[in-house]
Every structure is written in C-alpha cells, then in structure tokens.
Amino acid sequence: MVSVASTFGRSGTHDYVLVRASAIIMALYSLFIIGFFVTTPDVTYANWSALFSSLWVKVFTLLTLTAVLMHGWIGIWQVLTDYVKATRLRALIQFVVSVGLIAMWLTGLFVLWGV
C-alpha cells in the first residue's frame, strides 16, 4: 500500500471515511446555527456571546473547524491530483490552500477561546 504524506488518511478508504464524517459534522453544525437563528427572534451581541460562552458550543465549533480543515485538505488534494498534472503548480496550489485552511483553523481557535 502506498502512503501519501499530504493526506490525513493512510489510504483512499480512510480518506473517504474522514471526508464523509467531516461532512456530517459540518451539516449538523449548520443545522444547529440555522436553528439558533430561527428560534432567536432578536440576535444581539449579548445573545451571540452567551451562545458561544457555553463550553459545549465551543467544543462543537472547534470540532466543526477541524472537520472543515480535514475536508478541505483531503478534497483539495484529490482534486489537484486529478486535474493539475504539473507537479510544481499542484504543490504551490496545495500549499496556498493548506496555509489558508490552517490560518482559518488557528483564527477560529483564538477567536473561539477568547470569548
């Protein structure tokens, strides 16, 4: 079996399961946020801050940010290996997207636990 260092999983099956699991987590989080907006008649800073001061919301949000990171990382690797044949261009695009994903995750981490 060939192991690729640029993926989260050890194999195609592992990547498949990670992408599907991360998609489920992101869908559940989206439903949670939509539910918050539907059930809260007046969304103010106080309501929003109170929601994110809860530990379980912070953990759920961090889990979702991690799912976005994994989903994006595996997805961009799969798309680029299929459609971009120039090795240097593929590496550059993957590097830029990966830095963006890590920056998004770190920003979310600092903002989330700073509340």
N, C-alpha and C positions, 0 to 999 in steps of 0.2 A: 504494500500500500504506500502511496506517495503522500507525504505530509507537506503541506504548504504553510510557510511561516506567516503569510499575510492574511490568513483567515482565522476566525475564532475557533472553528471546529477542527477536528482531526481528520474528518472525511466529509464527503458530499452528504452522506446521510445525517451526520452530526450537524452540519451547516443547515440542512433542510429543517431539522427539528428546532434549531435555535431561531431560524427566521420565522417559523410558524408560531413558536411560543412567544417571541417578542411581538409579533403581530397581534396575538390575543391580548397581551398585556396592554399594548397601545390602544386597542379597541375598548377594553374595559375602562381605561383611564379617560378616554374620550367620552364614553357614556357617563362616567362619573362627573366630569366637568360640565357636560351638557345638562345633566340632571341638576347640578348646582345652579346653573343659570336659569333653568326653567322653574325651579322651586323657590328661588330667591327673587322676590319682586323688586327689591332695590339693592343693586350691587354697589356697595360703597367700599372705600378703603378699609373701613373697620370690619365689614363682613369678610372681605377677601383676606385680610390679615388674620382674622380669627380662624378662618378655614385652614390656612397654612401654618398656624401655630400648633395645630394638633400633630402629635408625633406620627400617627398612622398615615396622615396625608403626606407628611414629609417623606416617610419611607416609601409610600406608593408612588410619589412623584420621582424620587430617586430611582426606584425600580424601573419606572417608565423611561426616564432619561437613559438608563443603562440599556434598556430594550431598544431605544432609538439608536444608540451607539452601535450595538451589535447588528441590528437590522440594516443600518446604513453601511456599515463596514463590509458585511458579507455581501450585501446587494451590489455595492459599487465594485467589489472585486469580481463578482460573477458577470456583471455587465461589461466591465472593461476587458476581462479575459476573452469574452465572446466577440466583442466588436472593435476593440482597438488592438491592432496587431503590432504596431510599433512599440517596442519594449520600453524605450525611454519616455515616450509620450504617455504610455499607460502608467508607468511608475510615477511620473510627475502628477498626472491627474489623481491617481490614487493617494499620493502624498498630500496634495492640497485638500482633497475631500476628507482624508483621515485627520489632518490637523484641524479642519473645521469641526468635525464631529467631536474630537477631544476637547476643543475650546468650548463648544456648546455644552458638553457634559460638565466641564470644570466650572463654567459660568453658572450653570444651573445648580451645581453643588454649593458654590459660595453664596449665591443669592438665596437658595432654599434654607440653608442652615444659618443664614444671617438674620432671618425673620424672628 
